[in-house]
Structure formats: C-alpha cells, structure tokens
Amino acid sequence: MRVARRGGPLVKEWHMTSLSRHPQWLRAAGALAVLLLLAILPGRASASCEFSGRTGWTRVQFAPPSQIMVPNGAAVGTVLWTSPMVPADQTTAVYCDRTTYGGIVNYIGSAVTSGATTFPTNIPGVSYRLQRGSASSYLVASPADYLTSGTTTFSNNTALQFVVSGPVALGSTLSAGQLAHWDFGGGVGTVIVFQTSSSTTFVGPACTVATDPTVVTMAATVTGNLSGSGTTTGTTPFAIRLNCSTGSTLSITLNANNPISTANGVLRPTTGAGYASGVGVQIVNPNNNNSPVSFGQSIRVGATPNGPLAIPFAARYYRSTGTLKAGKVSATATYTLTYQ
C-alpha cells in the first residue's frame, strides 16, 4: 500500500500485487488486529460470590419416623409431620459484590414457580416445606431469594414439614436422601443441601371408629352415696369401638376441656338450670385395676387386630367440692388414636 496526495485529503490506494506477495504477513496482521480488538472490548458486568474464609457448602439432615399417618379425609395443607429445628453440619458464609439471586431447587419432585414455599415429593399428594428461623418463615423457590452485597452468614436452624397437597398415595415410601439444595448465582452455587437420613412410609389409619360419638348412659344415683370429697359411686363400663387392620401398635389418649382434675381423670360437667352441682365424672381404666386415667397421657393398647377392637373404660360419679345438689349430669371427653 502507498499513500498519495491528489489535491485533497489523503487517499489510500490498494495494490493487488502487494496482497498476493505477502499473504502470510497479512494473515498474521489480521489475526493480530483481531486479538487487539478483543483485548480492548469491555467485559460484561456480572455478580461474583464466593465462600468466606474456610467455609464451603454444608448440609442439614432430618430424621423422619419410619411411618407417618395420614388422617382420613386430610385436607390440602394439613401438616403431617414437623421435625425439630436442625442445625447445619457447619456454619457457612458467602460474600457477594452485589445483589445475587437464588433460592431452593427441588431435587426429588417437579419444579415449582419462583417464590413457592411448598415443593412436591415423588409421592403423589405429599409435599414438603423448609421452615427457617421462625414458625412463619419458609424458604422460597429460586430465583425469588437473594443475597445482598457483603457477607451473609447461614446460621439459622431449619425444620422440615410434610404437608398434604392432594390425594395421598398411601403405602408409598419416601427414601432417605437429598430433598433440595439452596443455590445462589455469582459462581457460588450450592450453599446448603437438605436431606433425610431415614426412609418414611405414609400410611392410613390402622383403625376407623365404629361408633362415633361414644355415648355412655350412667345409672341414676342418690346424693347420699357421695358423702365426702373424692368419694365415687355408680361405675358404668363402656368401650371405644374400632375396626382395625393389622400392622400397627395403637395407643389412645383421653383429653378434656377444663377438667376438675387432669391427674385424676375427672370431667367438669355442664352447669346451669336443671344440672347437678358438686359432682364430676371420673374416667377409669379397668385394664389397670380401675385406676383413674390422666388426661393427656398416652395409654398403650397394643397391636391392632384384623377386625373389631373394643378399648374398655368406665365412668363413675365423683364428689367434687362445693354444694352437692341433685340434677342432670352431662360431661364430654375426647380421645386421640396414635399409631406406630
């Protein structure tokens, strides 16, 4: 190439002979020009995150029971089980140079929309959520969560909840292993892995109530049979009747609202016009020498049979405090069945 002035601005003249004589030189120059051009192009800005100090990703491990019972007709949103608050294997910290987005990535079920707090498992009708720090705070699906610029320390404990999300496939087992991971961008990736250490099977109730409610009709008595505080009379046997299938160990717990005595199993009866006063209704356990039940305390029934089951109890009048007056006596207790 040569440059000549022709009465005006400089004009470049290209000669094809020069191009043909120095092809390698031109290719090298072209490559150099490209490299120089790439070298001066500005890089696109991106967030950068890294673990602080000697920390790295960590793990939270939950230990669900071998079986979780799904109540009959459990509505969507019913909490089937909640773990204790569990710490991570170690406290970890992440430094980011700007706001960086991320969140929970479901590992065992289908993906959910950003910001969701309930994640499906591989069992139809059963989902899970991760409670973090407080009872009303749940981790959200990526990328709705974020880290601000600076250092974020991950130190709060986490609880796992299994919840009903539809008709549950009873008898299905959730294997031990990874549930989800808490990921963020900026190059840091996974911060915490959430997993279970044991398998759990979701089962239906081993027993159904054959008669509900259980109504106990007590024989009439006279006030003279209740001579002093704590005396009893008129014991009436009754039973809670169930239909069961084998494979579970059953316990029953009786409860009462505002009882006269929790430890002595004394129900507070209805008050008002026409009702007796100075008397309560005591529940006793004939399988334990007619000793009073304690409200809120579990009573072991044993292995469930394949068929009808009657759990025996008895009710009797109990002289409480205050003026003893004749009248109607009506009281209510509730019970809870527990399976293992």
Secondary structure, 3 states (H helix, E strand, C coil): CEEEECCCCEEEECCHHHHHHCHHHHHHHHHHHHHHHHHHCCCCCCCCEEECCCCCCEEEEECCCCEEECCCCCCCCCEEEECCCECCCCCEEEEECCCEEEEEEECCCCCCCCCCCCEECCCCCEEEEEEECCCCCECCECCCEEECCEEEEECCCEEEEEEECCCCCCCCEECCEEEEEEEECCCCEEEEEEEECCCEEEECCCEEECCCCCCCCCCCCCHHHCCCCCCEEEEEEEEEEEEECCCCEEEEEEECCCCCECCCCEECCCCCCCECECEEEEEEEHHHCCEECCCCCEEEEEECCCEEEEEEEEEEEEECCCCCECCECCCCCEEEEEEC
